[in-house]
Amino acid sequence: MRPALTALSAAVALALSAAPTAVAQDPGRWLLTGASSVPNSYGQGLTSDPDEANLY
């Protein structure tokens, strides 16, 4: 009887301690207020090494 009670207690404790899954769904509150295009040759954040012609 005691092993069954221990197993039951462990199962109940495990079931109660399980965390629910998080919901990562977009609530739909975003509103697009504007947009702009960037040319393909735009290189913000890029740098080069002129001696070796490397682009980082």
Buried (B, 14 or more C-beta within 10 A) or exposed (E): EEEEEEEEEEEEEEEEEEEEEEEEEEEEEEEEEEEEEEEEEEEEEEEEEEEEEEEE
